[in-house]
Amino acid sequence: MFRTIAQKDSHVSTHFTEGEFKCDECPYVAKRVVYLKSHMKRHRKEYTSFCEICQEGFFSKDKLLTHNIQKHDAQPFQCETCKKIFSSKNSFYIHNKTHIPLEERVNYQCELCGRSFNNLKSFR
């Protein structure tokens, strides 16, 4: 938290100030600190997405999608509602549920305790 708006603005500007920010581990030079921080994740292997088939790590969902199409002949799944693309059927299925209003989602209710669950797996 910041005590003043000026302190917050000063902090935010550090992320977007342009200059030369050099990587300590390779010749890479970034124009902004945020770009260098993103680059450093590669050296530390801080992956954000993993292939469900071969467990290879990726730094973005776009790279994972490209990998699945090129290496595993995966057919991408596209949401008809928001046009978002998914590389796995499971991710696509989970995402599609977000477009269903809560009151329309199938619920499973325990007859003993009254708790409700939105899928059969959780209910069991």
C-alpha positions as CSV (number, residue, x, y, z in Angstrom):
1,M,0.0,0.0,0.0
2,F,1.1,3.6,-0.7
3,R,0.4,6.5,1.7
4,T,-0.2,8.9,-1.1
5,I,-1.3,8.9,-4.8
6,A,2.0,10.5,-5.6
7,Q,3.9,7.6,-4.1
8,K,1.8,5.1,-6.1
9,D,2.3,7.0,-9.3
10,S,6.1,7.2,-8.7
11,H,6.2,3.4,-8.1
12,V,4.1,2.7,-11.2
13,S,6.3,4.9,-13.4
14,T,9.3,2.7,-12.4
15,H,7.7,-0.1,-14.4
16,F,7.3,1.9,-17.5
17,T,10.3,4.3,-17.5
18,E,12.3,3.7,-20.7
19,G,16.0,3.3,-20.7
20,E,18.6,0.5,-21.0
21,F,18.0,-2.4,-18.6
22,K,20.7,-5.1,-19.1
23,C,20.4,-8.7,-18.2
24,D,23.1,-10.0,-15.8
25,E,23.1,-13.4,-17.4
26,C,23.1,-12.7,-21.2
27,P,23.5,-9.9,-23.7
28,Y,19.8,-9.0,-23.6
29,V,18.9,-5.3,-23.2
30,A,15.3,-4.2,-22.4
31,K,13.7,-0.8,-22.9
32,R,11.7,-1.2,-19.7
33,V,12.1,-2.9,-16.3
34,V,8.9,-4.9,-16.9
35,Y,10.4,-6.4,-20.1
36,L,13.6,-7.3,-18.2
37,K,11.7,-9.0,-15.4
38,S,9.7,-11.0,-17.9
39,H,13.0,-12.0,-19.6
40,M,14.6,-13.0,-16.3
41,K,11.8,-15.6,-15.8
42,R,13.4,-17.5,-18.7
43,H,16.7,-17.8,-16.9
44,R,15.0,-19.0,-13.8
45,K,12.7,-21.2,-15.7
46,E,9.6,-19.7,-14.1
47,Y,7.0,-21.2,-16.5
48,T,3.4,-20.1,-16.4
49,S,1.9,-22.8,-18.6
50,F,2.7,-26.5,-19.0
51,C,1.9,-29.0,-21.7
52,E,-0.6,-31.7,-20.4
53,I,0.9,-34.2,-22.8
54,C,4.7,-33.9,-22.3
55,Q,4.9,-31.5,-19.4
56,E,7.2,-29.1,-21.2
57,G,7.0,-25.6,-19.7
58,F,6.2,-22.3,-21.5
59,F,6.2,-18.6,-20.6
60,S,2.8,-17.9,-22.2
61,K,-0.4,-19.6,-23.1
62,D,0.2,-18.6,-26.7
63,K,3.5,-20.5,-26.8
64,L,1.8,-23.5,-25.2
65,L,-1.0,-23.4,-27.8
66,T,1.5,-23.2,-30.7
67,H,3.5,-26.1,-29.2
68,N,0.4,-28.3,-28.9
69,I,-0.6,-27.7,-32.5
70,Q,2.9,-28.2,-33.9
71,K,4.2,-31.1,-31.7
72,H,1.1,-33.0,-30.8
73,D,-1.2,-32.2,-33.7
74,A,-3.7,-30.8,-31.3
75,Q,-6.8,-29.1,-32.7
76,P,-7.4,-25.8,-30.8
77,F,-10.8,-25.4,-29.2
78,Q,-12.5,-22.0,-29.6
79,C,-15.2,-20.6,-27.3
80,E,-18.1,-19.5,-29.4
81,T,-19.2,-16.9,-26.8
82,C,-15.9,-15.0,-26.3
83,K,-13.7,-16.4,-29.1
84,K,-10.9,-17.4,-26.6
85,I,-8.8,-20.4,-27.8
86,F,-7.8,-23.4,-25.7
87,S,-5.3,-26.1,-26.5
88,S,-6.9,-28.8,-24.4
89,K,-10.5,-30.1,-24.3
90,N,-10.5,-30.0,-20.5
91,S,-9.5,-26.3,-20.3
92,F,-12.1,-25.6,-22.9
93,Y,-14.8,-27.5,-21.0
94,I,-14.0,-25.7,-17.7
95,H,-14.0,-22.3,-19.4
96,N,-17.4,-22.9,-21.1
97,K,-19.0,-23.3,-17.7
98,T,-18.1,-19.6,-16.9
99,H,-20.6,-18.5,-19.5
100,I,-23.5,-20.4,-17.8
101,P,-25.4,-18.3,-15.2
102,L,-25.0,-19.7,-11.7
103,E,-28.8,-20.4,-11.4
104,E,-28.7,-22.5,-14.6
105,R,-25.7,-24.6,-13.7
106,V,-26.4,-28.2,-12.7
107,N,-26.2,-28.7,-9.0
108,Y,-25.9,-31.9,-7.0
109,Q,-27.3,-31.7,-3.4
110,C,-26.5,-34.1,-0.6
111,E,-29.7,-35.4,0.9
112,L,-27.9,-35.9,4.3
113,C,-26.3,-32.5,4.9
114,G,-27.9,-30.2,2.3
115,R,-24.6,-29.1,0.7
116,S,-24.7,-28.3,-3.0
117,F,-21.9,-29.1,-5.5
118,N,-21.7,-27.8,-9.1
119,N,-20.2,-31.1,-10.5
120,L,-20.6,-34.8,-9.9
121,K,-16.9,-35.2,-9.0
122,S,-17.1,-32.8,-6.1
123,F,-20.3,-34.3,-5.0
124,R,-18.8,-37.7,-4.6
